[in-house]
Amino acid sequence: MQFGERIKSLRLSNKLTATQLAKDIGVTREYLSRLENNAKSPSFELLEKLCGALNITLAEFFKTDSSDIIPEHFKEFINQNKNLTPEQLEKLNEFIKALK
C-alpha cells in the first residue's frame, strides 16, 4: 500500500471526512487530497500530526498488517480501565465473559 492510500485508509477507518482531518492537522482539504493521491509527501512534523489525529503511533502507521492496529473503541476501553486494580480487572473480565 502506498503512503497516500495508507492515510486515506486510516482516515476512513476513523470515520473522518477529509475536511475534518485536514482541519485537525492544520492543512487545507486540497493539500490532504494531494497527500492521499501521492502527489505530495508530508514532513515528519505533519506525519506526527496525522498520527495524532488518527489516534495511532508512528509504528502503527508504518505497519503493513492493518489487523495489528487497535480499533479506536478498544483504545477507549483500555484508557477507561487502565487504572483498575487487578481484582477490579478480574471482575470486569468475568462480566464480559457473562455477556457472551
Biopython code that builds the backbone (N, CA, C, O; Angstrom):
import numpy as np
from Bio.PDB.StructureBuilder import StructureBuilder

atoms = [
    (1, "MET", "N", (0.847, -1.181, 0.000)),
    (1, "MET", "CA", (0.000, 0.000, 0.000)),
    (1, "MET", "C", (0.888, 1.238, 0.000)),
    (1, "MET", "O", (1.859, 1.318, 0.752)),
    (2, "GLN", "N", (0.548, 2.194, -0.842)),
    (2, "GLN", "CA", (1.318, 3.416, -0.904)),
    (2, "GLN", "C", (0.961, 4.334, 0.255)),
    (2, "GLN", "O", (-0.070, 4.178, 0.908)),
    (3, "PHE", "N", (1.837, 5.285, 0.486)),
    (3, "PHE", "CA", (1.708, 6.218, 1.604)),
    (3, "PHE", "C", (0.345, 6.915, 1.625)),
    (3, "PHE", "O", (-0.328, 6.934, 2.656)),
    (4, "GLY", "N", (-0.059, 7.485, 0.492)),
    (4, "GLY", "CA", (-1.332, 8.201, 0.412)),
    (4, "GLY", "C", (-2.520, 7.298, 0.661)),
    (4, "GLY", "O", (-3.489, 7.695, 1.308)),
    (5, "GLU", "N", (-2.445, 6.075, 0.143)),
    (5, "GLU", "CA", (-3.523, 5.106, 0.372)),
    (5, "GLU", "C", (-3.635, 4.777, 1.856)),
    (5, "GLU", "O", (-4.730, 4.580, 2.383)),
    (6, "ARG", "N", (-2.493, 4.722, 2.511)),
    (6, "ARG", "CA", (-2.489, 4.427, 3.956)),
    (6, "ARG", "C", (-3.189, 5.541, 4.724)),
    (6, "ARG", "O", (-3.986, 5.274, 5.623)),
    (7, "ILE", "N", (-2.892, 6.787, 4.370)),
    (7, "ILE", "CA", (-3.544, 7.922, 5.037)),
    (7, "ILE", "C", (-5.048, 7.849, 4.831)),
    (7, "ILE", "O", (-5.820, 7.982, 5.781)),
    (8, "LYS", "N", (-5.457, 7.638, 3.594)),
    (8, "LYS", "CA", (-6.892, 7.590, 3.300)),
    (8, "LYS", "C", (-7.563, 6.418, 4.001)),
    (8, "LYS", "O", (-8.653, 6.571, 4.552)),
    (9, "SER", "N", (-6.936, 5.268, 3.988)),
    (9, "SER", "CA", (-7.497, 4.093, 4.643)),
    (9, "SER", "C", (-7.688, 4.331, 6.138)),
    (9, "SER", "O", (-8.733, 3.996, 6.698)),
    (10, "LEU", "N", (-6.678, 4.907, 6.778)),
    (10, "LEU", "CA", (-6.777, 5.193, 8.210)),
    (10, "LEU", "C", (-7.826, 6.269, 8.490)),
    (10, "LEU", "O", (-8.552, 6.191, 9.481)),
    (11, "ARG", "N", (-7.902, 7.269, 7.616)),
    (11, "ARG", "CA", (-8.910, 8.324, 7.789)),
    (11, "ARG", "C", (-10.309, 7.722, 7.732)),
    (11, "ARG", "O", (-11.160, 8.032, 8.565)),
    (12, "LEU", "N", (-10.540, 6.862, 6.745)),
    (12, "LEU", "CA", (-11.859, 6.245, 6.600)),
    (12, "LEU", "C", (-12.174, 5.303, 7.755)),
    (12, "LEU", "O", (-13.313, 5.253, 8.219)),
    (13, "SER", "N", (-11.185, 4.562, 8.220)),
    (13, "SER", "CA", (-11.429, 3.649, 9.343)),
    (13, "SER", "C", (-11.713, 4.404, 10.633)),
    (13, "SER", "O", (-12.331, 3.860, 11.548)),
    (14, "ASN", "N", (-11.263, 5.656, 10.711)),
    (14, "ASN", "CA", (-11.561, 6.507, 11.864)),
    (14, "ASN", "C", (-12.831, 7.321, 11.650)),
    (14, "ASN", "O", (-13.194, 8.153, 12.481)),
    (15, "LYS", "N", (-13.501, 7.073, 10.525)),
    (15, "LYS", "CA", (-14.751, 7.756, 10.182)),
    (15, "LYS", "C", (-14.592, 9.274, 10.170)),
    (15, "LYS", "O", (-15.453, 10.009, 10.654)),
    (16, "LEU", "N", (-13.474, 9.725, 9.607)),
    (16, "LEU", "CA", (-13.206, 11.152, 9.475)),
    (16, "LEU", "C", (-13.389, 11.569, 8.035)),
    (16, "LEU", "O", (-12.997, 10.846, 7.119)),
    (17, "THR", "N", (-13.978, 12.725, 7.829)),
    (17, "THR", "CA", (-14.028, 13.277, 6.485)),
    (17, "THR", "C", (-12.666, 13.876, 6.180)),
    (17, "THR", "O", (-11.879, 14.161, 7.083)),
    (18, "ALA", "N", (-12.404, 14.060, 4.912)),
    (18, "ALA", "CA", (-11.144, 14.687, 4.522)),
    (18, "ALA", "C", (-11.072, 16.103, 5.067)),
    (18, "ALA", "O", (-10.007, 16.562, 5.481)),
    (19, "THR", "N", (-12.195, 16.789, 5.068)),
    (19, "THR", "CA", (-12.243, 18.156, 5.587)),
    (19, "THR", "C", (-11.896, 18.183, 7.069)),
    (19, "THR", "O", (-11.142, 19.047, 7.516)),
    (20, "GLN", "N", (-12.446, 17.236, 7.838)),
    (20, "GLN", "CA", (-12.179, 17.206, 9.279)),
    (20, "GLN", "C", (-10.723, 16.867, 9.567)),
    (20, "GLN", "O", (-10.095, 17.509, 10.409)),
    (21, "LEU", "N", (-10.181, 15.869, 8.880)),
    (21, "LEU", "CA", (-8.780, 15.506, 9.116)),
    (21, "LEU", "C", (-7.858, 16.654, 8.728)),
    (21, "LEU", "O", (-6.899, 16.956, 9.438)),
    (22, "ALA", "N", (-8.151, 17.291, 7.598)),
    (22, "ALA", "CA", (-7.323, 18.429, 7.168)),
    (22, "ALA", "C", (-7.325, 19.510, 8.244)),
    (22, "ALA", "O", (-6.279, 20.070, 8.572)),
    (23, "LYS", "N", (-8.493, 19.797, 8.784)),
    (23, "LYS", "CA", (-8.600, 20.808, 9.839)),
    (23, "LYS", "C", (-7.809, 20.382, 11.077)),
    (23, "LYS", "O", (-7.104, 21.192, 11.679)),
    (24, "ASP", "N", (-7.929, 19.104, 11.452)),
    (24, "ASP", "CA", (-7.243, 18.589, 12.642)),
    (24, "ASP", "C", (-5.726, 18.680, 12.538)),
    (24, "ASP", "O", (-5.045, 18.870, 13.546)),
    (25, "ILE", "N", (-5.190, 18.545, 11.319)),
    (25, "ILE", "CA", (-3.729, 18.575, 11.160)),
    (25, "ILE", "C", (-3.221, 19.915, 10.648)),
    (25, "ILE", "O", (-2.018, 20.102, 10.461)),
    (26, "GLY", "N", (-4.141, 20.846, 10.421)),
    (26, "GLY", "CA", (-3.727, 22.200, 10.053)),
    (26, "GLY", "C", (-3.327, 22.402, 8.606)),
    (26, "GLY", "O", (-2.459, 23.221, 8.304)),
    (27, "VAL", "N", (-3.961, 21.652, 7.705)),
    (27, "VAL", "CA", (-3.717, 21.843, 6.273)),
    (27, "VAL", "C", (-5.053, 22.055, 5.576)),
    (27, "VAL", "O", (-6.113, 21.875, 6.176)),
    (28, "THR", "N", (-4.995, 22.439, 4.306)),
    (28, "THR", "CA", (-6.229, 22.596, 3.540)),
    (28, "THR", "C", (-6.729, 21.227, 3.081)),
    (28, "THR", "O", (-5.972, 20.257, 3.043)),
    (29, "ARG", "N", (-7.987, 21.166, 2.741)),
    (29, "ARG", "CA", (-8.580, 19.941, 2.214)),
    (29, "ARG", "C", (-7.862, 19.539, 0.920)),
    (29, "ARG", "O", (-7.649, 18.356, 0.654)),
    (30, "GLU", "N", (-7.502, 20.531, 0.139)),
    (30, "GLU", "CA", (-6.820, 20.271, -1.125)),
    (30, "GLU", "C", (-5.439, 19.652, -0.899)),
    (30, "GLU", "O", (-5.027, 18.748, -1.626)),
    (31, "TYR", "N", (-4.730, 20.151, 0.118)),
    (31, "TYR", "CA", (-3.402, 19.603, 0.411)),
    (31, "TYR", "C", (-3.525, 18.150, 0.886)),
    (31, "TYR", "O", (-2.728, 17.298, 0.494)),
    (32, "LEU", "N", (-4.525, 17.872, 1.732)),
    (32, "LEU", "CA", (-4.735, 16.499, 2.190)),
    (32, "LEU", "C", (-5.044, 15.601, 0.993)),
    (32, "LEU", "O", (-4.575, 14.464, 0.936)),
    (33, "SER", "N", (-5.817, 16.095, 0.053)),
    (33, "SER", "CA", (-6.121, 15.322, -1.147)),
    (33, "SER", "C", (-4.843, 14.987, -1.906)),
    (33, "SER", "O", (-4.689, 13.873, -2.408)),
    (34, "ARG", "N", (-3.934, 15.943, -1.991)),
    (34, "ARG", "CA", (-2.647, 15.696, -2.665)),
    (34, "ARG", "C", (-1.835, 14.628, -1.928)),
    (34, "ARG", "O", (-1.173, 13.797, -2.549)),
    (35, "LEU", "N", (-1.897, 14.662, -0.591)),
    (35, "LEU", "CA", (-1.212, 13.628, 0.194)),
    (35, "LEU", "C", (-1.817, 12.257, -0.096)),
    (35, "LEU", "O", (-1.098, 11.291, -0.350)),
    (36, "GLU", "N", (-3.156, 12.185, -0.053)),
    (36, "GLU", "CA", (-3.835, 10.907, -0.247)),
    (36, "GLU", "C", (-3.650, 10.368, -1.665)),
    (36, "GLU", "O", (-3.743, 9.161, -1.888)),
    (37, "ASN", "N", (-3.390, 11.254, -2.615)),
    (37, "ASN", "CA", (-3.177, 10.837, -4.003)),
    (37, "ASN", "C", (-1.698, 10.707, -4.353)),
    (37, "ASN", "O", (-1.345, 10.570, -5.524)),
    (38, "ASN", "N", (-0.843, 10.748, -3.350)),
    (38, "ASN", "CA", (0.603, 10.588, -3.513)),
    (38, "ASN", "C", (1.247, 11.669, -4.382)),
    (38, "ASN", "O", (2.314, 11.454, -4.958)),
    (39, "ALA", "N", (0.602, 12.820, -4.474)),
    (39, "ALA", "CA", (1.187, 13.934, -5.218)),
    (39, "ALA", "C", (2.122, 14.743, -4.329)),
    (39, "ALA", "O", (2.974, 15.476, -4.832)),
    (40, "LYS", "N", (1.973, 14.619, -3.026)),
    (40, "LYS", "CA", (2.817, 15.288, -2.029)),
    (40, "LYS", "C", (3.205, 14.277, -0.963)),
    (40, "LYS", "O", (2.518, 13.279, -0.746)),
    (41, "SER", "N", (4.314, 14.558, -0.307)),
    (41, "SER", "CA", (4.734, 13.749, 0.843)),
    (41, "SER", "C", (4.774, 14.648, 2.058)),
    (41, "SER", "O", (5.264, 15.775, 1.975)),
    (42, "PRO", "N", (4.263, 14.170, 3.199)),
    (42, "PRO", "CA", (4.253, 15.020, 4.387)),
    (42, "PRO", "C", (5.628, 15.112, 5.034)),
    (42, "PRO", "O", (6.452, 14.205, 4.917)),
    (43, "SER", "N", (5.851, 16.211, 5.709)),
    (43, "SER", "CA", (7.053, 16.344, 6.526)),
    (43, "SER", "C", (6.894, 15.428, 7.733)),
    (43, "SER", "O", (5.805, 14.920, 8.000)),
    (44, "PHE", "N", (7.980, 15.223, 8.453)),
    (44, "PHE", "CA", (7.902, 14.403, 9.658)),
    (44, "PHE", "C", (6.933, 15.025, 10.658)),
    (44, "PHE", "O", (6.162, 14.316, 11.304)),
    (45, "GLU", "N", (6.974, 16.345, 10.783)),
    (45, "GLU", "CA", (6.075, 17.049, 11.702)),
    (45, "GLU", "C", (4.618, 16.810, 11.318)),
    (45, "GLU", "O", (3.781, 16.566, 12.187)),
    (46, "LEU", "N", (4.310, 16.878, 10.033)),
    (46, "LEU", "CA", (2.938, 16.653, 9.585)),
    (46, "LEU", "C", (2.545, 15.195, 9.784)),
    (46, "LEU", "O", (1.398, 14.902, 10.122)),
    (47, "LEU", "N", (3.480, 14.287, 9.579)),
    (47, "LEU", "CA", (3.202, 12.874, 9.816)),
    (47, "LEU", "C", (2.850, 12.639, 11.285)),
    (47, "LEU", "O", (1.941, 11.868, 11.591)),
    (48, "GLU", "N", (3.563, 13.298, 12.186)),
    (48, "GLU", "CA", (3.239, 13.188, 13.614)),
    (48, "GLU", "C", (1.842, 13.723, 13.889)),
    (48, "GLU", "O", (1.099, 13.130, 14.672)),
    (49, "LYS", "N", (1.470, 14.834, 13.260)),
    (49, "LYS", "CA", (0.124, 15.389, 13.429)),
    (49, "LYS", "C", (-0.926, 14.428, 12.881)),
    (49, "LYS", "O", (-1.982, 14.243, 13.486)),
    (50, "LEU", "N", (-0.633, 13.821, 11.738)),
    (50, "LEU", "CA", (-1.548, 12.835, 11.161)),
    (50, "LEU", "C", (-1.773, 11.675, 12.123)),
    (50, "LEU", "O", (-2.910, 11.269, 12.366)),
    (51, "CYS", "N", (-0.694, 11.156, 12.660)),
    (51, "CYS", "CA", (-0.805, 10.037, 13.595)),
    (51, "CYS", "C", (-1.603, 10.436, 14.836)),
    (51, "CYS", "O", (-2.424, 9.662, 15.328)),
    (52, "GLY", "N", (-1.359, 11.638, 15.333)),
    (52, "GLY", "CA", (-2.118, 12.109, 16.487)),
    (52, "GLY", "C", (-3.595, 12.220, 16.180)),
    (52, "GLY", "O", (-4.428, 11.804, 16.985)),
    (53, "ALA", "N", (-3.933, 12.777, 15.027)),
    (53, "ALA", "CA", (-5.332, 12.938, 14.641)),
    (53, "ALA", "C", (-6.005, 11.593, 14.385)),
    (53, "ALA", "O", (-7.215, 11.453, 14.563)),
    (54, "LEU", "N", (-5.211, 10.602, 13.965)),
    (54, "LEU", "CA", (-5.751, 9.276, 13.680)),
    (54, "LEU", "C", (-5.641, 8.332, 14.882)),
    (54, "LEU", "O", (-6.010, 7.161, 14.795)),
    (55, "ASN", "N", (-5.137, 8.845, 15.990)),
    (55, "ASN", "CA", (-5.001, 8.086, 17.235)),
    (55, "ASN", "C", (-4.156, 6.826, 17.073)),
    (55, "ASN", "O", (-4.506, 5.755, 17.570)),
    (56, "ILE", "N", (-3.041, 6.976, 16.368)),
    (56, "ILE", "CA", (-2.119, 5.863, 16.195)),
    (56, "ILE", "C", (-0.694, 6.356, 16.430)),
    (56, "ILE", "O", (-0.431, 7.559, 16.431)),
    (57, "THR", "N", (0.199, 5.430, 16.625)),
    (57, "THR", "CA", (1.616, 5.765, 16.766)),
    (57, "THR", "C", (2.263, 5.742, 15.378)),
    (57, "THR", "O", (1.678, 5.244, 14.416)),
    (58, "LEU", "N", (3.460, 6.279, 15.292)),
    (58, "LEU", "CA", (4.202, 6.192, 14.034)),
    (58, "LEU", "C", (4.438, 4.734, 13.645)),
    (58, "LEU", "O", (4.362, 4.382, 12.468)),
    (59, "ALA", "N", (4.720, 3.896, 14.625)),
    (59, "ALA", "CA", (4.939, 2.476, 14.343)),
    (59, "ALA", "C", (3.684, 1.851, 13.746)),
    (59, "ALA", "O", (3.766, 1.065, 12.802)),
    (60, "GLU", "N", (2.533, 2.197, 14.292)),
    (60, "GLU", "CA", (1.283, 1.654, 13.746)),
    (60, "GLU", "C", (1.043, 2.153, 12.322)),
    (60, "GLU", "O", (0.529, 1.416, 11.480)),
    (61, "PHE", "N", (1.415, 3.399, 12.057)),
    (61, "PHE", "CA", (1.226, 3.946, 10.719)),
    (61, "PHE", "C", (1.990, 3.129, 9.687)),
    (61, "PHE", "O", (1.492, 2.889, 8.587)),
    (62, "PHE", "N", (3.195, 2.702, 10.037)),
    (62, "PHE", "CA", (4.040, 2.018, 9.070)),
    (62, "PHE", "C", (3.868, 0.502, 9.068)),
    (62, "PHE", "O", (4.507, -0.186, 8.272)),
    (63, "LYS", "N", (3.026, -0.023, 9.935)),
    (63, "LYS", "CA", (2.774, -1.460, 9.912)),
    (63, "LYS", "C", (2.051, -1.814, 8.624)),
    (63, "LYS", "O", (1.162, -1.088, 8.178)),
    (64, "THR", "N", (2.432, -2.909, 8.044)),
    (64, "THR", "CA", (1.786, -3.331, 6.808)),
    (64, "THR", "C", (0.564, -4.193, 7.076)),
    (64, "THR", "O", (-0.307, -4.311, 6.214)),
    (65, "ASP", "N", (0.485, -4.788, 8.237)),
    (65, "ASP", "CA", (-0.665, -5.627, 8.580)),
    (65, "ASP", "C", (-1.637, -4.798, 9.402)),
    (65, "ASP", "O", (-1.403, -4.557, 10.587)),
    (66, "SER", "N", (-2.726, -4.359, 8.782)),
    (66, "SER", "CA", (-3.673, -3.480, 9.462)),
    (66, "SER", "C", (-4.405, -4.172, 10.610)),
    (66, "SER", "O", (-5.032, -3.500, 11.430)),
    (67, "SER", "N", (-4.335, -5.509, 10.683)),
    (67, "SER", "CA", (-5.000, -6.204, 11.784)),
    (67, "SER", "C", (-4.276, -5.950, 13.105)),
    (67, "SER", "O", (-4.832, -6.213, 14.172)),
    (68, "ASP", "N", (-3.033, -5.438, 13.048)),
    (68, "ASP", "CA", (-2.296, -5.140, 14.264)),
    (68, "ASP", "C", (-2.704, -3.807, 14.883)),
    (68, "ASP", "O", (-2.347, -3.527, 16.027)),
    (69, "ILE", "N", (-3.437, -2.989, 14.154)),
    (69, "ILE", "CA", (-3.833, -1.681, 14.653)),
    (69, "ILE", "C", (-5.039, -1.846, 15.560)),
    (69, "ILE", "O", (-6.038, -2.456, 15.178)),
    (70, "ILE", "N", (-4.939, -1.303, 16.754)),
    (70, "ILE", "CA", (-6.019, -1.420, 17.731)),
    (70, "ILE", "C", (-7.148, -0.477, 17.335)),
    (70, "ILE", "O", (-6.927, 0.724, 17.179)),
    (71, "PRO", "N", (-8.370, -1.017, 17.171)),
    (71, "PRO", "CA", (-9.506, -0.149, 16.838)),
    (71, "PRO", "C", (-9.739, 0.898, 17.925)),
    (71, "PRO", "O", (-9.436, 0.677, 19.098)),
    (72, "GLU", "N", (-10.274, 2.019, 17.516)),
    (72, "GLU", "CA", (-10.468, 3.148, 18.428)),
    (72, "GLU", "C", (-11.317, 2.778, 19.643)),
    (72, "GLU", "O", (-11.001, 3.197, 20.757)),
    (73, "HIS", "N", (-12.378, 2.010, 19.455)),
    (73, "HIS", "CA", (-13.236, 1.674, 20.593)),
    (73, "HIS", "C", (-12.505, 0.801, 21.616)),
    (73, "HIS", "O", (-12.814, 0.861, 22.806)),
    (74, "PHE", "N", (-11.538, -0.010, 21.165)),
    (74, "PHE", "CA", (-10.742, -0.775, 22.111)),
    (74, "PHE", "C", (-9.760, 0.123, 22.860)),
    (74, "PHE", "O", (-9.527, -0.060, 24.054)),
    (75, "LYS", "N", (-9.188, 1.094, 22.148)),
    (75, "LYS", "CA", (-8.290, 2.044, 22.812)),
    (75, "LYS", "C", (-9.036, 2.810, 23.900)),
    (75, "LYS", "O", (-8.519, 3.014, 24.999)),
    (76, "GLU", "N", (-10.250, 3.228, 23.581)),
    (76, "GLU", "CA", (-11.056, 3.957, 24.570)),
    (76, "GLU", "C", (-11.349, 3.069, 25.777)),
    (76, "GLU", "O", (-11.258, 3.521, 26.918)),
    (77, "PHE", "N", (-11.700, 1.808, 25.528)),
    (77, "PHE", "CA", (-11.974, 0.863, 26.607)),
    (77, "PHE", "C", (-10.736, 0.674, 27.485)),
    (77, "PHE", "O", (-10.839, 0.660, 28.712)),
    (78, "ILE", "N", (-9.590, 0.532, 26.871)),
    (78, "ILE", "CA", (-8.336, 0.357, 27.613)),
    (78, "ILE", "C", (-8.048, 1.590, 28.453)),
    (78, "ILE", "O", (-7.711, 1.473, 29.631)),
    (79, "ASN", "N", (-8.177, 2.779, 27.853)),
    (79, "ASN", "CA", (-7.906, 4.016, 28.591)),
    (79, "ASN", "C", (-8.852, 4.201, 29.776)),
    (79, "ASN", "O", (-8.443, 4.692, 30.828)),
    (80, "GLN", "N", (-10.099, 3.815, 29.609)),
    (80, "GLN", "CA", (-11.067, 3.977, 30.686)),
    (80, "GLN", "C", (-10.808, 3.013, 31.841)),
    (80, "GLN", "O", (-11.213, 3.270, 32.974)),
    (81, "ASN", "N", (-10.137, 1.908, 31.549)),
    (81, "ASN", "CA", (-9.965, 0.876, 32.569)),
    (81, "ASN", "C", (-8.526, 0.622, 32.989)),
    (81, "ASN", "O", (-8.257, -0.337, 33.712)),
    (82, "LYS", "N", (-7.601, 1.459, 32.550)),
    (82, "LYS", "CA", (-6.187, 1.199, 32.832)),
    (82, "LYS", "C", (-5.802, 1.388, 34.298)),
    (82, "LYS", "O", (-4.755, 0.900, 34.723)),
    (83, "ASN", "N", (-6.615, 2.077, 35.066)),
    (83, "ASN", "CA", (-6.283, 2.312, 36.473)),
    (83, "ASN", "C", (-7.015, 1.380, 37.432)),
    (83, "ASN", "O", (-6.972, 1.577, 38.646)),
    (84, "LEU", "N", (-7.677, 0.380, 36.898)),
    (84, "LEU", "CA", (-8.374, -0.572, 37.757)),
    (84, "LEU", "C", (-7.371, -1.474, 38.480)),
    (84, "LEU", "O", (-6.286, -1.757, 37.973)),
    (85, "THR", "N", (-7.758, -1.908, 39.658)),
    (85, "THR", "CA", (-6.923, -2.849, 40.408)),
    (85, "THR", "C", (-7.016, -4.221, 39.742)),
    (85, "THR", "O", (-7.921, -4.453, 38.940)),
    (86, "PRO", "N", (-6.098, -5.130, 40.061)),
    (86, "PRO", "CA", (-6.196, -6.486, 39.496)),
    (86, "PRO", "C", (-7.532, -7.160, 39.829)),
    (86, "PRO", "O", (-8.087, -7.887, 39.005)),
    (87, "GLU", "N", (-8.035, -6.918, 41.023)),
    (87, "GLU", "CA", (-9.320, -7.501, 41.412)),
    (87, "GLU", "C", (-10.457, -6.920, 40.571)),
    (87, "GLU", "O", (-11.354, -7.649, 40.146)),
    (88, "GLN", "N", (-10.417, -5.623, 40.334)),
    (88, "GLN", "CA", (-11.450, -4.989, 39.522)),
    (88, "GLN", "C", (-11.370, -5.486, 38.073)),
    (88, "GLN", "O", (-12.397, -5.717, 37.434)),
    (89, "LEU", "N", (-10.160, -5.646, 37.566)),
    (89, "LEU", "CA", (-9.996, -6.169, 36.212)),
    (89, "LEU", "C", (-10.555, -7.582, 36.084)),
    (89, "LEU", "O", (-11.177, -7.923, 35.078)),
    (90, "GLU", "N", (-10.332, -8.394, 37.102)),
    (90, "GLU", "CA", (-10.856, -9.760, 37.096)),
    (90, "GLU", "C", (-12.381, -9.753, 37.073)),
    (90, "GLU", "O", (-12.998, -10.528, 36.342)),
    (91, "LYS", "N", (-12.984, -8.886, 37.868)),
    (91, "LYS", "CA", (-14.451, -8.782, 37.885)),
    (91, "LYS", "C", (-14.971, -8.286, 36.544)),
    (91, "LYS", "O", (-15.987, -8.775, 36.051)),
    (92, "LEU", "N", (-14.282, -7.323, 35.956)),
    (92, "LEU", "CA", (-14.677, -6.814, 34.645)),
    (92, "LEU", "C", (-14.575, -7.924, 33.603)),
    (92, "LEU", "O", (-15.461, -8.070, 32.761)),
    (93, "ASN", "N", (-13.503, -8.702, 33.657)),
    (93, "ASN", "CA", (-13.335, -9.823, 32.740)),
    (93, "ASN", "C", (-14.463, -10.850, 32.908)),
    (93, "ASN", "O", (-14.992, -11.353, 31.916)),
    (94, "GLU", "N", (-14.829, -11.159, 34.141)),
    (94, "GLU", "CA", (-15.928, -12.094, 34.396)),
    (94, "GLU", "C", (-17.232, -11.529, 33.822)),
    (94, "GLU", "O", (-18.016, -12.269, 33.228)),
    (95, "PHE", "N", (-17.463, -10.245, 33.993)),
    (95, "PHE", "CA", (-18.668, -9.609, 33.469)),
    (95, "PHE", "C", (-18.726, -9.714, 31.949)),
    (95, "PHE", "O", (-19.765, -10.046, 31.379)),
    (96, "ILE", "N", (-17.605, -9.429, 31.304)),
    (96, "ILE", "CA", (-17.555, -9.506, 29.846)),
    (96, "ILE", "C", (-17.803, -10.918, 29.358)),
    (96, "ILE", "O", (-18.518, -11.118, 28.376)),
    (97, "LYS", "N", (-17.223, -11.902, 30.030)),
    (97, "LYS", "CA", (-17.451, -13.294, 29.654)),
    (97, "LYS", "C", (-18.927, -13.663, 29.798)),
    (97, "LYS", "O", (-19.460, -14.432, 28.997)),
    (98, "ALA", "N", (-19.585, -13.111, 30.821)),
    (98, "ALA", "CA", (-21.005, -13.413, 31.038)),
    (98, "ALA", "C", (-21.881, -12.806, 29.936)),
    (98, "ALA", "O", (-22.985, -13.292, 29.688)),
    (99, "LEU", "N", (-21.401, -11.757, 29.280)),
    (99, "LEU", "CA", (-22.164, -11.133, 28.201)),
    (99, "LEU", "C", (-22.187, -11.992, 26.936)),
    (99, "LEU", "O", (-23.093, -11.860, 26.113)),
    (100, "LYS", "N", (-21.221, -12.850, 26.783)),
    (100, "LYS", "CA", (-21.108, -13.658, 25.543)),
    (100, "LYS", "C", (-22.176, -14.696, 25.434)),
    (100, "LYS", "O", (-22.211, -15.444, 24.457)),
]
sb = StructureBuilder()
sb.init_structure("model")
sb.init_model(0)
sb.init_chain("A")
sb.init_seg("    ")
for serial, (resi, resn, name, xyz) in enumerate(atoms, 1):
    if name == "N":
        sb.init_residue(resn, " ", resi, " ")
    sb.init_atom(name, np.array(xyz, "f"), 0.0, 1.0, " ", f" {name:<3s}", serial, name[0])
structure = sb.get_structure()
